[in-house]
Structures are given as C-alpha cells and as structure tokens.
C-alpha cells in the first residue's frame, strides 16, 4: 500500500513537471524586431490573427499582406510570417516589412542582420541602378535587382515604394545595397505552388496576357504564367502575337500540358476547329474562292475560309504545261477560283486544282496545230532528256536530247524564255504528247550504218545489238516522255 502511494506521488510530480515546462513555453518572451511565424486562426475585414504557440497570439493589418490587386493570398490554416513591431499587454502586432514609422536609429542594421524586409521609396535613377530611401537612409538597388523583368521604362519605378531586402550593410550604414528581386521570386514561387494545385491539363481557364514575344504569349493564370505558342494562338496563320493580342487582355485558354512549372496553353483550342465546320458545308467537286497564303516547291497553300487551308499541288496549277515553281502561275495574296478535288477528314487535308477549271486545248488540238507544221515556241524547261517547248497556252512539246545533239544545239536553264522555231513531228492526243525537232536546222544522220562481221559463216549486226541493248536499258530516246 505504501509503495502504491509512493508511486502515485512520483507520477504526479512528473505530470506537474511537464505542466510547468509547458507553462514556461507558453510564456515564451518575444522582443520587438523578432521574426515570428504562426498559423492563421481568424481573418477579419481589417486584421489577420495568428497563434504563436500556447497563449501567445499576434495580429497583423490585412493590407500589409494583400497583393497589388487587393487580394489576400492567405486563408485560415495557412502559415503567416512577419516581424514584431509592437508588444503590449493586450497584443503582439506584426508587420510584413519594416517601415520608417516602425524604425529607430539601429533599425536598418537590425533588418540586415535578421533578414527583415524593409520598405523603401525609389527616389531616382543613378548609374547602374536606383537610389532608394530606406528608413531614412540612402541605399542603392541595382537595375537587375529591382524586378523579375526590369521595365524598359525605368521611370515607372521612381516615386513608388516597395519592400526590399538589405543585401549589404557596411561602413556603419554609409554603404547599403538593397534587392527586391528575391522577395518577388519568393512571392511568385508561393503563388505558383498554390496555382499549380488548382490547374489540370485539358481544362479551360481564364487568364490575362502578361507578356508578348515573337514566339508566343505569356498568360498569367493567377500566380503562374503559361505559354501560348504562336501556332496555338489562332486557327489562322499569324506573323506575330502582337498582331492579335495585347498585354493586359483577358483570355480563355485551354491547358495542353503541365510539366513542372512549365504550362503549355492554347487559345485556338477554346474554339471549334473551323475545318470541322467547313467540311460540313463543302464537298469534293465544289468551286471555291481562295487566297494564296504560301508558296512551296510542291505547290501553293490557300485559305478557303478563316482558319481553313488547302493545298494546290504543283501538278494542278496549270493545264498542259510544265510548272517548275508555283510563282510561275500565282503569287502570295492572289485571289483564285479552285475546284476541290479531295477532302481527307482524318488528316484534315483539302486538295484543290486550278487546271481542272481551265479549258483543255487538247480537246480541239487539230484546230491549232498539225504534224509537220512549223511553229514558234518558247523554251519552258530543260532536262537531261530534252527541252520542253511551250507552243501555246496549255500546249507543250518536247525536243528529245538526241535531236538536240544531231542539231548541234545545247540548251540549259539559262535559255528558259528564249524563242525557238520548231517542227511538229508527232501528236498523240490520247497521251497528250507532242514530239518536236528544231526547225530550219539540218540534223546529222541518226546513226552509223550497221557494221557486220562474220562469225561461223554467219553475218552479225553489231550496231543493231548495241541499239537494242541500249533501248532495253534506257528506253526509246525519241519518245519525249519515256524518261519521265
């Protein structure tokens, strides 16, 4: 029994010691200038109340922690940090940054030692930075430390007050260097973290254009910026973002991808793809008006409607003539009529033709030219196998390379555009082919006489064998399209 009483007393003593220790912790001493942090327990229209542990509570003016738009980026349960500016029997008051009304003669030094933010007023521009009045003392802030992205118009900072950190304090306060960039970076990181928790790929959110570059537009999503690449701004082609957007403009954007702090956005994905709308209204065979927007080696891109593009292949630009470059037929910004020859909904591609709307002179070729006629032509293109000669619009023939050699003529692309007299040798309307030869020029013999020799009492024609072998390998050289 005595032992039980003794054990009970020991336990009571231990409990009393724990309670005393807790009581001492609750009565922890705080001093003016101390940096403290605690959990927000209540928010009123004008104050924020936090607990510092135990019975110690603190209060802060709500405007001290509001952002530029007047919003409070904190809620009950969040941790708030500040430094003590006043201690009384009734309250402990904290502040986000030290201002002149809170300061005494040693405040700047204490703020430097304790890493306490201070409020400073930018008084002017000096070499390499700004002059800043901090708690009555003159300080220097380098250009690079004034903002995350320094404005080209530095006068926008002069006369304004901001929170700064003191990065250097020496010569008994005669040399003070301050920075704002670190505070802004920290504030941005906190906002980014909070914003990322609410963002999700595939959703459409509201934002505000914060910055424009040649490659795209940055959009503020409420604490974190995302990038709309120039290709995602509009379904139509645009040269630069500033042609259609401006800083401060409110927009709806779709989140395409989130990779760490990098967010890819799209403006055009918030609207229906105009291609999907267009293919409900157009069909293969329709004739449409289109604007030429880009020339390529393989053809020309045209805009059928806003955001709806199609391709006119180079082979569909002109009828009955060889086209080596699209610019030979059309130019950028030309308005043309074209026929839709193919729509591929899966690949979102539309193919068009100009030549299908052009009259085909081959339908009445005998009214224009006949075999053995002599005509003036224009050298249109030169290839290894011969020269293409334009006889009239839509009618082009070929002088084979063999006949150029026999006429001792040698053409190159430098001769393109040059006039030449030609004789019509053969016309094949079914294949739309015309074989030509130079007119007024005597051609050498086509080939040497056959040479023969005897083998076993039998004559053999070596020239014929050579010709036959060459023909089997390379094709008939006088066929103007055999090598195409």
PyMOL commands that set and color helices and strands:
alter all, ss='L'
color gray80, all
select helices_A, chain A and resi 2-26+62-65+100-102+107-113+143-145+154-156+171-173+181-196+230-232+241-243+268-270+274-278+314-316+326-328+355-357+361-367+401-406+413-415+462-474
alter helices_A, ss='H'
color red, helices_A
select strands_A, chain A and resi 35-43+47-51+57-61+79-87+92-95+118-126+129-134+137-142+161-170+175-179+204-213+216-220+225-229+250-259+262-266+287-296+299-305+308-313+335-344+349-353+374-383+386-392+395-400+419-428+433-438+452-455+458-461
alter strands_A, ss='S'
color yellow, strands_A
deselect
rebuild
show_as cartoon
